[in-house]
């Protein structure tokens, strides 16, 4: 496989901008998910970050990191998310949310995509309404990931600004 050293380019404008009737429902769902507060909001944001990592969506990764930093998340925990199973930095509830996120994101990887044990562990940590937010949030970020990856939407760099020429090559 040959690795390209050129900066990524979008294939098209964001589809919700092309089909503006889609924008309002997507924004409404995002606002609804933003109503979740406290530790459940942190667990949902970690789960969304994990889904975006699995799906390779740079735009959503940047957004999830920004959200988590706004919740006071440490860089150490952000960096540990890909190895959450081996890390002691996550609570039992966060681990349950991360496991649910992986199962819901990798649905075709196994015959029972969301095993009862994964579901029951999440249900043990989250009351039904919070669990519903978690399921809706993971499904929503998977939608955003798929749209963004398919159309190659360009994410901001780690400093939060638009990519510059040479940024994809690691130049600063």
C-alpha positions as CSV (number, residue, x, y, z in Angstrom):
1,X,0.0,0.0,0.0
2,X,1.4,3.4,-1.0
3,X,1.0,6.2,1.5
4,X,0.1,9.6,0.1
5,X,2.0,12.6,1.5
6,X,-0.4,15.1,0.0
7,X,-2.9,17.0,2.2
8,X,-6.4,15.4,2.1
9,X,-9.1,17.1,0.0
10,X,-12.8,16.9,0.5
11,X,-14.7,15.0,-2.2
12,X,-17.7,17.3,-1.8
13,X,-19.2,19.9,0.5
14,X,-20.9,18.5,3.7
15,X,-24.0,16.7,2.5
16,X,-26.2,18.4,5.0
17,X,-25.2,21.7,3.4
18,X,-26.2,20.3,0.0
19,X,-29.4,18.9,1.4
20,X,-30.3,21.6,3.9
21,X,-33.4,19.9,5.0
22,X,-31.1,17.4,6.8
23,X,-29.3,20.1,8.8
24,X,-32.1,21.0,11.2
25,X,-32.7,17.4,12.4
26,X,-29.0,16.7,12.7
27,X,-28.5,19.9,14.8
28,X,-31.5,19.1,16.9
29,X,-30.1,15.6,17.7
30,X,-26.8,17.1,18.6
31,X,-28.5,19.7,20.9
32,X,-30.5,16.9,22.5
33,X,-27.4,14.9,23.2
34,X,-25.8,18.0,24.6
35,X,-28.4,18.0,27.4
36,X,-26.7,15.1,29.1
37,X,-24.6,16.3,32.0
38,X,-22.1,15.1,34.5
39,X,-20.5,11.7,34.4
40,X,-22.9,10.3,31.9
41,X,-22.0,13.1,29.5
42,X,-18.3,12.3,30.0
43,X,-18.9,8.6,29.4
44,X,-20.9,9.4,26.2
45,X,-18.1,11.7,24.9
46,X,-15.5,9.0,25.6
47,X,-17.7,6.5,23.7
48,X,-18.1,8.9,20.8
49,X,-14.3,9.5,20.7
50,X,-13.7,5.7,20.6
51,X,-16.2,5.2,17.7
52,X,-14.5,8.0,15.8
53,X,-11.1,6.4,16.4
54,X,-12.4,3.1,15.1
55,X,-13.9,4.8,12.0
56,X,-10.9,7.0,11.3
57,X,-12.9,10.3,11.3
58,X,-10.4,13.1,11.9
59,X,-13.1,15.7,12.0
60,X,-15.1,13.9,14.7
61,X,-11.9,13.0,16.6
62,X,-11.1,16.7,16.9
63,X,-14.6,17.6,17.9
64,X,-14.7,14.8,20.6
65,X,-11.3,15.9,22.0
66,X,-12.5,19.5,22.2
67,X,-15.7,18.4,24.0
68,X,-13.8,16.3,26.4
69,X,-11.3,19.0,27.1
70,X,-14.2,21.3,27.9
71,X,-15.4,18.7,30.4
72,X,-12.0,19.0,32.1
73,X,-10.6,15.8,30.6
74,X,-6.8,15.2,30.9
75,X,-4.6,14.5,27.9
76,X,-3.4,11.3,29.6
77,X,-7.0,9.9,29.5
78,X,-7.6,11.1,26.0
79,X,-4.4,9.3,24.9
80,X,-5.4,6.1,26.8
81,X,-8.8,5.7,25.1
82,X,-7.5,3.4,22.3
83,X,-6.1,1.1,25.0
84,X,-8.9,1.5,27.5
85,X,-9.1,-2.2,28.4
86,X,-5.5,-2.1,29.5
87,X,-5.8,1.2,31.3
88,X,-6.7,1.9,34.9
89,X,-7.7,5.5,34.1
90,X,-11.4,4.7,33.4
91,X,-14.3,4.1,35.8
92,X,-16.5,1.0,35.5
93,X,-19.3,3.1,33.9
94,X,-16.9,4.6,31.3
95,X,-15.5,1.1,30.5
96,X,-19.1,-0.1,30.0
97,X,-19.8,2.9,27.6
98,X,-16.5,2.2,25.7
99,X,-17.4,-1.5,25.3
100,X,-20.9,-0.6,24.1
101,X,-19.4,1.9,21.6
102,X,-17.0,-0.7,20.2
103,X,-19.8,-3.2,19.9
104,X,-22.2,-0.8,18.2
105,X,-19.4,0.5,15.9
106,X,-18.0,-2.9,14.8
107,X,-21.4,-4.6,14.3
108,X,-20.3,-6.8,11.4
109,X,-17.2,-8.2,13.3
110,X,-19.2,-10.9,15.1
111,X,-22.4,-12.9,14.9
112,X,-23.8,-11.3,18.0
113,X,-22.9,-7.7,17.4
114,X,-23.9,-6.3,20.9
115,X,-23.5,-9.3,23.2
116,X,-25.8,-9.5,26.2
117,X,-22.9,-9.2,28.6
118,X,-21.9,-5.8,27.0
119,X,-25.5,-4.6,27.1
120,X,-26.1,-5.7,30.6
121,X,-22.9,-4.1,31.9
122,X,-23.9,-0.8,30.3
123,X,-27.5,-1.1,31.7
124,X,-26.0,-1.8,35.2
125,X,-24.2,1.5,35.1
126,X,-26.7,3.7,33.3
127,X,-30.4,4.2,34.1
128,X,-32.7,3.6,31.1
129,X,-32.8,7.3,30.0
130,X,-29.0,7.7,30.2
131,X,-28.6,4.4,28.4
132,X,-30.9,5.7,25.7
133,X,-28.8,8.8,25.4
134,X,-25.7,6.6,25.1
135,X,-27.2,4.4,22.4
136,X,-28.4,7.5,20.4
137,X,-25.1,9.2,20.8
138,X,-23.0,6.3,19.6
139,X,-25.4,5.8,16.7
140,X,-25.2,9.5,15.8
141,X,-21.4,9.7,15.9
142,X,-21.3,6.6,13.6
143,X,-23.6,8.5,11.2
144,X,-21.4,11.6,11.3
145,X,-18.2,9.4,10.9
146,X,-19.6,7.6,7.9
147,X,-20.7,10.8,6.2
148,X,-17.4,12.6,6.9
149,X,-15.1,9.7,6.0
150,X,-17.1,8.9,2.7
151,X,-16.9,12.6,1.6
152,X,-13.5,13.2,3.1
153,X,-14.5,16.1,5.2
154,X,-11.4,17.9,6.4
155,X,-10.8,18.2,10.1
156,X,-9.0,21.0,11.9
157,X,-5.5,20.4,13.2
158,X,-4.7,19.9,16.9
159,X,-4.5,23.6,17.5
160,X,-8.1,24.0,16.3
161,X,-7.4,25.9,13.1
162,X,-7.9,24.8,9.5
163,X,-5.2,22.6,8.0
164,X,-2.3,24.4,6.3
165,X,-0.3,23.4,3.3
166,X,2.2,20.9,4.6
167,X,0.2,20.0,7.7
168,X,-0.5,16.5,6.4
169,X,3.3,16.0,6.0
170,X,3.9,17.0,9.7
171,X,5.4,20.4,8.8
172,X,4.9,23.2,11.3
